[in-house]
């Protein structure tokens, strides 16, 4: 009997498999590092401004459409927090703009409360007009600010508009 050996199955050379494994492993590491870098990269000033503007816009919208004292109080708390956050993230010029907007919002609150608590329809209409005027003043101030402002201020306005108009 003769023992014949079966031909060995053709196998890839060890070097090719090893090199391919190293390339794939390196690519996987680079992908993971890129994902981590993107996740922890700090937001730009324009991104922060947009988020602050959107936060304030939502608070203004909540205040405008509030139908109870509880909703007004919640909207005012949101507005105060938005103003604080804006001041923390933005420069002095933007902070003074936010303060002017806060004044318009205070007038809007007076109009809202008066329109809900007025004894007669004439006074209610007068307070509603005050509310509408204050909101128009607020959006006008923001629009003027956007027209003369750099990228960060424009991002703030765009965020405000997005938050106010219904995101």
C-alpha positions as CSV (number, residue, x, y, z in Angstrom):
1,X,0.0,0.0,0.0
2,X,1.2,3.3,-0.8
3,X,0.3,6.1,1.2
4,X,-0.4,9.1,-0.8
5,X,-0.8,12.4,0.7
6,X,-3.5,14.7,-0.4
7,X,-2.3,17.9,-1.8
8,X,-2.4,20.6,0.8
9,X,-5.2,23.1,0.4
10,X,-4.0,26.4,-0.9
11,X,-3.7,28.8,1.9
12,X,-3.1,32.5,1.9
13,X,0.3,33.5,2.8
14,X,0.6,34.6,6.5
15,X,2.0,38.0,5.5
16,X,-1.0,39.0,3.4
17,X,-3.5,38.0,6.1
18,X,-1.5,39.8,8.7
19,X,-1.1,42.9,6.6
20,X,-4.8,43.0,5.8
21,X,-5.7,42.5,9.5
22,X,-3.4,45.4,10.4
23,X,-4.9,47.7,7.8
24,X,-8.5,46.9,8.9
25,X,-7.6,47.2,12.6
26,X,-6.0,50.6,11.9
27,X,-9.0,51.8,10.0
28,X,-11.3,50.7,12.8
29,X,-9.2,52.6,15.3
30,X,-9.2,55.7,13.2
31,X,-13.0,55.5,12.8
32,X,-13.5,55.2,16.5
33,X,-11.2,58.1,17.2
34,X,-13.0,60.2,14.7
35,X,-16.4,59.4,16.2
36,X,-15.1,60.3,19.7
37,X,-13.5,63.5,18.5
38,X,-16.8,64.6,16.8
39,X,-18.8,63.7,19.9
40,X,-16.6,65.7,22.3
41,X,-15.7,68.6,20.1
42,X,-17.0,71.8,21.7
43,X,-19.8,73.7,20.0
44,X,-18.8,76.8,18.1
45,X,-19.9,80.2,19.3
46,X,-22.4,80.4,16.5
47,X,-23.9,77.0,17.6
48,X,-24.2,78.2,21.2
49,X,-25.8,81.5,20.0
50,X,-28.3,79.6,17.9
51,X,-29.2,77.3,20.8
52,X,-29.6,80.3,23.1
53,X,-31.8,82.2,20.6
54,X,-34.0,79.1,20.1
55,X,-34.3,78.7,23.9
56,X,-35.5,82.3,24.2
57,X,-37.8,82.1,21.2
58,X,-39.5,79.1,22.7
59,X,-40.0,80.9,26.0
60,X,-41.5,83.9,24.2
61,X,-43.8,81.6,22.2
62,X,-44.8,79.8,25.4
63,X,-45.5,83.2,27.1
64,X,-47.5,84.5,24.1
65,X,-49.7,81.5,23.9
66,X,-50.1,80.9,27.7
67,X,-53.6,80.6,28.9
68,X,-53.2,80.3,32.6
69,X,-51.2,81.9,35.4
70,X,-49.2,78.6,35.8
71,X,-48.3,78.6,32.1
72,X,-47.2,82.3,32.4
73,X,-45.0,81.5,35.4
74,X,-43.4,78.6,33.6
75,X,-42.8,80.6,30.5
76,X,-41.2,83.4,32.6
77,X,-39.0,80.9,34.3
78,X,-37.9,79.6,30.9
79,X,-37.3,83.1,29.7
80,X,-35.2,84.0,32.7
81,X,-33.1,80.9,32.2
82,X,-32.7,81.7,28.5
83,X,-31.5,85.2,29.4
84,X,-29.0,83.9,31.9
85,X,-27.7,81.3,29.5
86,X,-27.4,83.9,26.7
87,X,-25.4,86.2,28.9
88,X,-23.1,83.3,29.9
89,X,-22.4,82.4,26.3
90,X,-22.5,85.6,24.4
91,X,-20.6,88.9,24.5
92,X,-21.6,92.2,26.1
93,X,-23.3,93.5,22.9
94,X,-25.5,90.5,22.7
95,X,-26.2,90.6,26.4
96,X,-27.5,94.2,26.1
97,X,-29.7,93.1,23.2
98,X,-31.1,90.3,25.3
99,X,-31.7,92.8,28.1
100,X,-33.7,94.9,25.7
101,X,-35.7,91.9,24.6
102,X,-36.3,91.0,28.3
103,X,-37.8,94.5,28.7
104,X,-40.1,93.9,25.8
105,X,-41.1,90.5,27.3
106,X,-41.9,92.2,30.6
107,X,-44.3,94.5,28.8
108,X,-45.7,91.5,27.0
109,X,-46.4,89.9,30.4
110,X,-48.2,93.0,31.6
111,X,-50.3,92.9,28.5
112,X,-51.1,89.2,28.9
113,X,-52.0,89.5,32.5
114,X,-54.1,92.6,31.8
115,X,-55.9,91.0,28.9
116,X,-56.9,88.0,31.1
117,X,-57.9,90.0,34.2
118,X,-59.5,93.1,32.7
119,X,-63.0,93.9,34.0
120,X,-64.4,94.9,30.6
121,X,-63.7,94.1,26.9
122,X,-62.3,97.6,26.2
123,X,-59.5,97.1,28.8
124,X,-58.9,93.6,27.6
125,X,-58.5,94.8,24.1
126,X,-56.1,97.5,25.2
127,X,-54.0,95.0,27.1
128,X,-54.1,92.6,24.2
129,X,-52.8,95.4,22.0
130,X,-50.0,96.0,24.5
131,X,-49.1,92.4,24.3
132,X,-49.1,92.4,20.5
133,X,-47.0,95.6,20.4
134,X,-44.5,94.2,22.8
135,X,-44.1,91.0,20.8
136,X,-43.7,93.0,17.6
137,X,-41.2,95.2,19.4
138,X,-39.3,92.1,20.4
139,X,-39.1,90.6,16.9
140,X,-38.3,94.0,15.5
141,X,-35.4,94.4,17.9
142,X,-34.1,91.0,17.0
143,X,-34.5,91.7,13.3
144,X,-32.5,95.0,13.6
145,X,-29.9,93.2,15.6
146,X,-29.6,90.5,13.0
147,X,-29.1,93.0,10.2
148,X,-26.1,94.7,11.8
149,X,-24.6,91.7,13.5
150,X,-21.9,89.2,12.6
151,X,-22.3,85.5,12.3
152,X,-22.8,84.7,16.0
153,X,-25.5,87.4,16.3
154,X,-27.2,86.1,13.2
155,X,-27.2,82.6,14.5
156,X,-28.8,83.9,17.7
157,X,-31.6,85.6,15.7
158,X,-32.1,82.5,13.5
159,X,-32.4,80.4,16.7
160,X,-34.9,82.8,18.2
161,X,-37.0,82.9,15.1
162,X,-37.0,79.1,14.9
163,X,-37.9,78.8,18.5
164,X,-40.6,81.4,18.4
165,X,-42.2,80.3,15.1
166,X,-42.8,76.8,16.2
167,X,-40.1,74.3,16.4
